[in-house]
């Protein structure tokens, strides 16, 4: 038994969690799980009395209503295939094959797969990039207006809020403009399930979107893969949405995962605001001692920072973020993600002051390598689409050395994980900037999805145009 032995080994490390999921192994969550001592007896399916996720009438209906009341939305749906299934469903609910949608180019892969599944046309909008810190910020209202002028037939806009670094754009202005153009607003708020818990946080996406999807497991006391979809306006065909949700879900949803959503929503309702207040105080005290973490002052006008995300700025701290992650793990602290530029620490209201005290001790005690960032993240967002995702994926292909692919059209995704934002999307033309970046990632042992296995030099699958 390989996986279970690995999980046991990680459990024995007793890690302090600054990564997802949001329950952080907290005793408050564990107490609610006491009934799961006999978990096999709770791993059930649709039997009398258990209700049905796709036709809820009793306990699941009430649990979902509790979620919609917590978020003050029109209707909420449990997701057990992760936020990915919700992204597919929301995109395909508001479109039909052949429609065009606008998409921020820094979205998660799930958005691009939703475009493929829905057989849609897409116009990408390039996000703003922080020139000094090399992190994506998001969309401006001005860039959206240009895209709408060029694509007046667009049915919807999809963007991420807040992004992986905790940065959010001006939702209020964007929502108002889209409404005036009769364009639906779809928000991947995977990292924003907690924002309604304090007025000191940036505004929650559900206040402005037509449909919003939350990875509840990222910032609430919920188990991995359990998420939420919220309908926030009257513009949504609920019957079509229900069909799409069923289409993209397993026909055997996990009652254990749904129960964790029920528990997480209850704990959030009862303890969320008080514990969020304590969390923000702990973060404030931590950042007073460690001023090289991203702050609101680092961001340009009309971009806003989720205070619960801690983003180490390599260039300002003169610390190598990847070395920070490596050494912290050796001292029982696990953060979420690092690259040559930044390290991201994900907190939730289940983190306690003691977690920050220990992190402070480690940051002061350990000796880290100096910063040596690669400084060209902005290049990866500027590839030219030459073919639709669908046409590229279903086209004949060939595998070539990466160094020989300049000017070729990619047939595959190339995605550094995390955060899961495609650097190359099928149908985009490969340029020398992205090739250089991929080689640098490879040298740094980044986890890159989409490159064929190779014993030597890197290779990539491209669209074959030999017959044409």
C-alpha positions in Angstrom: 0.0 0.0 0.0 1.9 3.0 -1.3 -0.4 6.0 -1.0 -1.7 5.3 2.5 1.8 4.9 3.8 2.8 8.2 2.3 -0.2 9.9 3.9 0.7 8.3 7.3 4.2 9.6 7.0 3.1 13.2 6.2 0.6 13.0 9.1 3.4 12.1 11.5 5.3 15.3 10.5 2.6 17.3 12.4 2.9 20.1 9.8 1.8 23.7 10.6 -0.4 24.5 7.6 -0.1 27.6 5.5 -1.5 25.7 2.5 -4.9 24.5 1.5 -7.2 22.9 2.7 -8.7 25.5 5.0 -9.5 23.2 7.9 -5.8 23.3 8.9 -6.4 20.0 10.9 -8.0 22.2 13.5 -9.5 20.6 16.6 -12.8 22.5 16.1 -13.2 20.8 12.7 -12.0 17.4 14.1 -14.5 17.6 16.9 -17.3 17.8 14.3 -15.8 14.8 12.6 -16.2 12.5 15.7 -19.1 10.8 13.9 -16.7 9.8 11.2 -14.9 7.4 13.6 -16.9 4.8 11.7 -16.5 6.4 8.3 -17.4 3.3 6.3 -20.9 3.4 7.8 -21.3 7.0 6.6 -19.9 6.3 3.1 -23.3 5.8 1.6 -25.2 6.5 -1.6 -28.8 7.5 -2.4 -30.7 5.3 0.0 -34.0 6.2 1.7 -33.4 9.1 4.0 -30.1 10.3 2.5 -31.6 12.6 -0.1 -30.3 13.1 -3.6 -27.8 15.9 -4.6 -29.4 16.3 -8.0 -33.0 16.3 -6.7 -32.6 17.5 -3.1 -35.8 17.6 -1.0 -34.7 17.1 2.6 -31.3 17.3 4.3 -29.3 18.3 1.2 -31.8 20.9 0.3 -31.6 22.4 3.8 -27.8 22.2 3.8 -27.6 24.1 0.5 -30.1 26.7 1.7 -27.9 27.2 4.7 -25.1 28.0 2.3 -27.1 30.5 0.3 -28.2 32.2 3.5 -24.6 32.5 4.6 -23.5 34.1 1.3 -26.7 36.0 0.8 -27.2 34.7 -2.7 -30.3 33.4 -4.5 -29.3 29.8 -4.6 -26.2 27.7 -3.8 -25.2 24.2 -5.0 -22.8 21.7 -3.5 -19.9 20.6 -5.8 -18.1 17.4 -5.1 -16.0 17.4 -8.3 -14.3 20.5 -7.2 -14.6 24.0 -8.5 -13.6 22.7 -11.9 -17.1 21.1 -12.3 -18.7 24.4 -11.3 -16.6 26.4 -13.8 -17.7 24.0 -16.6 -21.3 24.3 -15.5 -21.5 28.1 -15.2 -19.8 28.6 -18.6 -22.0 26.1 -20.4 -25.2 27.4 -18.7 -25.0 30.9 -20.1 -23.8 29.9 -23.6 -24.5 27.6 -26.6 -22.0 26.2 -29.1 -20.5 28.8 -31.3 -21.1 31.7 -28.8 -18.2 34.0 -27.9 -17.0 34.7 -24.4 -14.3 37.0 -23.0 -11.7 35.4 -20.8 -8.9 36.9 -18.7 -5.8 35.1 -19.9 -4.7 34.4 -16.3 -7.6 32.0 -15.6 -7.1 28.4 -14.4 -7.0 25.6 -16.9 -10.6 24.7 -16.0 -11.8 27.8 -17.8 -10.1 26.8 -21.1 -11.4 23.3 -20.8 -14.9 24.8 -20.3 -14.4 26.7 -23.6 -13.5 23.4 -25.3 -16.4 21.5 -23.8 -18.9 24.2 -24.7 -17.5 24.5 -28.3 -17.1 28.3 -27.8 -15.2 31.0 -29.4 -13.0 33.1 -27.1 -11.4 36.5 -27.0 -8.6 36.7 -24.4 -7.9 39.8 -22.3 -4.4 40.2 -21.1 -4.1 40.9 -17.3 -2.0 43.6 -15.9 1.4 42.4 -14.6 3.2 44.0 -11.7 6.3 45.3 -13.3 8.6 45.0 -10.3 7.2 41.9 -8.6 6.3 40.0 -11.7 2.9 38.8 -10.5 -0.4 39.0 -12.4 -2.8 41.5 -11.0 -6.0 41.0 -13.1 -8.1 43.0 -15.5 -8.8 46.7 -15.7 -12.1 48.2 -16.7 -10.3 49.9 -19.6 -9.0 46.6 -21.0 -12.5 45.1 -20.7 -14.1 48.0 -22.6 -11.6 47.5 -25.4 -12.4 43.8 -25.6 -16.2 44.5 -25.6 -15.8 47.1 -28.4 -13.9 44.5 -30.5 -16.3 41.6 -29.6 -19.8 43.1 -29.1 -21.4 39.7 -29.6 -19.7 38.3 -26.4 -22.2 36.6 -24.1 -20.1 36.6 -20.9 -16.9 37.6 -19.2 -14.9 35.1 -17.1 -12.2 36.3 -14.7 -10.5 35.1 -11.5 -11.1 37.0 -8.2 -9.0 37.1 -6.1 -6.2 35.5 -7.9 -3.6 33.0 -6.6 -1.7 35.9 -5.0 -4.7 37.3 -3.3 -5.1 40.3 -5.7 -8.5 41.4 -6.9 -9.7 43.9 -9.4 -12.4 46.5 -9.3 -15.5 44.2 -9.4 -18.0 47.0 -8.8 -17.1 49.1 -11.9 -16.7 46.0 -14.1 -20.1 44.6 -13.0 -21.8 47.9 -13.7 -20.3 48.2 -17.1 -21.1 44.6 -18.1 -24.7 45.0 -17.0 -25.0 48.0 -19.3 -23.8 45.9 -22.2 -26.0 42.9 -21.3 -22.9 40.7 -20.7 -23.0 38.1 -18.0 -20.3 38.1 -15.3 -18.9 34.7 -14.3 -16.3 34.7 -11.5 -13.9 32.0 -10.5 -13.6 32.9 -6.9 -11.9 29.7 -5.9 -9.7 31.6 -3.4 -12.5 33.9 -2.1 -14.9 31.7 -0.1 -14.1 33.6 3.1 -14.3 37.2 2.0 -17.8 37.8 3.4 -16.5 37.3 6.9 -15.1 40.8 7.5 -15.6 44.3 6.3 -11.8 44.6 6.6 -11.4 42.2 3.6 -11.8 43.0 -0.1 -15.4 42.8 -1.3 -16.8 39.3 -2.0 -17.4 38.2 -5.6 -20.9 37.1 -4.9 -21.9 40.7 -4.4 -21.3 41.4 -8.1 -21.2 38.3 -10.2 -24.1 36.5 -11.9 -22.6 33.1 -11.1 -19.7 32.7 -8.6 -17.8 29.5 -7.8 -15.9 29.0 -4.5 -13.4 26.4 -3.6 -14.8 26.1 -0.1 -12.0 23.7 0.8 -9.3 26.4 0.1 -10.3 28.8 2.8 -13.0 27.3 4.9 -13.0 24.2 7.2 -14.0 21.8 4.4 -12.3 18.8 2.9 -10.5 18.9 -0.4 -12.6 18.7 -3.5 -15.7 20.1 -1.9 -16.8 23.4 -3.4 -19.8 25.7 -3.9 -21.6 27.4 -6.9 -23.7 30.4 -6.2 -26.4 31.9 -8.4 -26.4 35.7 -7.6 -28.8 37.2 -10.2 -32.1 36.6 -11.9 -30.3 36.3 -15.3 -29.6 32.5 -14.9 -31.6 29.6 -16.3 -31.8 27.5 -13.2 -33.1 24.4 -15.0 -30.2 24.5 -17.5 -27.7 25.1 -14.7 -29.0 22.0 -12.9 -28.6 20.0 -16.1 -25.0 21.2 -16.5 -24.2 20.5 -12.9 -25.4 16.9 -13.2 -23.5 16.6 -16.5 -20.2 17.5 -15.0 -20.6 15.7 -11.7 -20.1 12.1 -10.9 -23.4 10.2 -10.6 -22.2 8.9 -7.2 -21.4 12.1 -5.2 -19.5 11.5 -2.0 -21.7 11.9 1.1 -18.5 12.3 3.2 -17.5 15.3 1.1 -21.0 16.8 1.2 -21.0 16.3 5.0 -17.7 18.2 5.2 -19.3 21.1 3.3 -22.3 21.0 5.7 -19.9 21.1 8.7 -17.7 23.8 7.2 -20.7 26.0 6.5 -22.0 25.5 10.1 -18.6 26.3 11.6 -18.2 29.4 9.4 -21.7 30.6 10.4 -21.1 30.1 14.1 -17.4 31.0 14.5 -16.3 32.6 11.2 -16.5 36.3 11.9 -14.9 36.1 15.4 -12.1 33.8 14.2 -11.5 35.9 11.1 -11.0 39.0 13.3 -8.4 37.0 15.3 -6.7 35.8 12.1 -6.4 39.4 10.7 -4.9 40.6 14.0 -2.3 37.8 13.9 -1.5 38.6 10.2 -1.2 42.3 11.1 1.3 41.6 13.9 3.2 39.1 11.7 3.6 41.6 8.8 4.7 44.4 11.2 7.7 42.2 12.0 8.2 41.0 8.4 7.6 43.9 6.1 8.7 42.1 2.9 5.3 40.5 2.3 2.9 41.9 -0.3 0.8 44.8 1.0 -1.9 47.0 -0.4 0.7 49.8 -0.9 2.5 47.6 -3.4 -0.5 47.5 -5.7 -1.6 50.1 -8.3 -4.9 51.9 -8.3 -8.0 49.7 -8.7 -6.4 46.5 -7.5 -6.9 45.2 -4.0 -5.2 42.7 -1.7 -6.9 39.9 0.2 -5.2 40.3 3.6 -5.4 36.6 4.4 -2.8 35.8 1.7 0.8 36.2 2.7 3.0 36.7 -0.4 6.7 36.8 0.2 8.4 39.3 -2.2 11.7 37.7 -3.2 13.1 40.9 -4.7 12.3 43.0 -1.6 13.3 40.5 1.0 16.4 39.3 -0.9 15.3 35.8 0.0 15.1 32.9 -2.4 11.4 31.9 -2.1 12.0 28.3 -3.1 14.7 27.9 -0.5 12.3 29.5 2.0 9.8 26.8 1.2 12.4 24.0 1.4 13.8 25.0 4.7 10.4 25.7 6.3 9.2 22.2 5.4 12.3 20.7 7.1 11.1 22.6 10.2 7.5 21.4 10.0 5.9 24.4 8.2 4.3 23.8 4.8 3.4 26.8 2.7 1.3 26.7 -0.5 3.6 27.5 -3.4 6.9 29.1 -4.3 8.8 30.0 -7.5 11.8 32.2 -8.2 9.8 35.3 -7.5 7.4 34.7 -4.6 6.3 32.3 -2.0 2.6 32.1 -1.2 1.3 31.3 2.3 -2.5 30.5 2.4 -4.1 31.2 5.8 -7.7 30.6 7.0 -9.6 31.5 10.1 -8.6 28.0 11.4 -5.0 29.2 11.8 -4.2 30.1 15.4 -1.8 32.8 16.8 0.6 30.0 17.7 1.0 29.1 14.0 2.2 32.7 13.3 4.4 32.7 16.4 6.2 29.6 15.2 6.4 30.9 11.6 8.0 34.1 12.9 10.5 32.1 14.9 11.5 30.1 11.9 11.7 33.1 9.6 14.1 34.8 12.1 16.1 31.7 13.0 16.7 30.1 9.6 19.3 31.2 7.0 18.0 31.4 3.5 19.6 31.8 0.1 19.6 35.1 -1.5 17.1 36.1 -4.2 17.9 35.3 -7.8 14.6 35.7 -9.6 14.1 35.1 -13.3 12.1 38.3 -13.7 10.1 37.6 -16.9 6.7 36.3 -15.9 5.0 39.0 -18.0 6.2 37.2 -21.2 4.2 34.1 -20.6 0.8 35.8 -21.0 1.4 37.1 -24.5 1.1 34.3 -27.0 -1.0 34.8 -30.1 -4.0 32.4 -30.6 -3.9 31.1 -34.2 -6.5 28.3 -33.9 -9.4 27.5 -31.5 -8.7 25.1 -28.6 -11.0 22.6 -30.1 -9.4 22.8 -33.6 -6.0 22.4 -32.2 -6.8 19.4 -30.0 -8.5 17.5 -32.8 -5.9 18.4 -35.4 -3.1 16.0 -36.5 0.0 16.5 -34.5 3.7 15.8 -34.2 6.2 16.0 -31.4 9.3 18.2 -31.9 12.1 19.5 -29.7 11.0 22.5 -27.7 13.9 24.6 -29.1 12.5 23.9 -32.6 9.0 25.0 -31.9 9.2 28.7 -32.4 6.4 29.9 -34.7 4.6 26.5 -34.3 1.0 26.1 -33.0 0.8 24.2 -29.8 -1.6 21.2 -29.6 -1.2 20.8 -25.9 -1.4 22.8 -22.7 1.8 23.6 -20.9 1.0 24.4 -17.3 3.3 25.0 -14.3 1.6 23.6 -11.2 0.8 25.3 -9.0 -1.0 27.6 -9.7 -2.4 25.9 -12.8 -2.6 28.8 -15.1 -1.7 27.7 -18.6 1.4 29.3 -20.0 0.5 27.8 -23.4 -3.1 27.0 -24.4 -3.8 24.7 -27.4 -4.0 26.8 -30.6 -1.5 29.5 -29.4 1.7 30.2 -31.3 4.9 29.4 -29.4 7.5 32.1 -29.2 11.1 32.3 -28.0 10.2 34.0 -24.7 8.0 31.2 -23.6 10.6 28.6 -24.7 13.3 30.3 -22.6 11.0 30.4 -19.6 10.1 26.7 -19.9 13.8 25.8 -20.0 14.4 27.9 -16.9 11.5 26.2 -15.1 12.9 22.8 -16.1 16.4 23.7 -14.8 14.7 24.7 -11.5 12.8 21.4 -11.3 9.4 23.1 -11.6 6.4 20.7 -12.0 5.3 21.3 -15.6 2.3 19.5 -17.0 1.9 19.0 -20.8 5.4 18.2 -22.1 5.9 14.7 -23.5 8.2 12.4 -21.6 11.8 12.8 -22.9 15.1 11.3 -21.8 17.0 14.3 -23.1 16.1 17.7 -24.4 12.5 18.9 -23.8 9.9 18.2 -26.4 6.4 19.6 -27.1 3.4 18.4 -29.2 2.4 20.8 -32.0 -0.2 21.0 -34.6 1.0 19.3 -37.8 0.4 21.5 -40.9 2.4 19.2 -43.3 -0.8 18.3 -45.3 -1.7 22.0 -45.7 
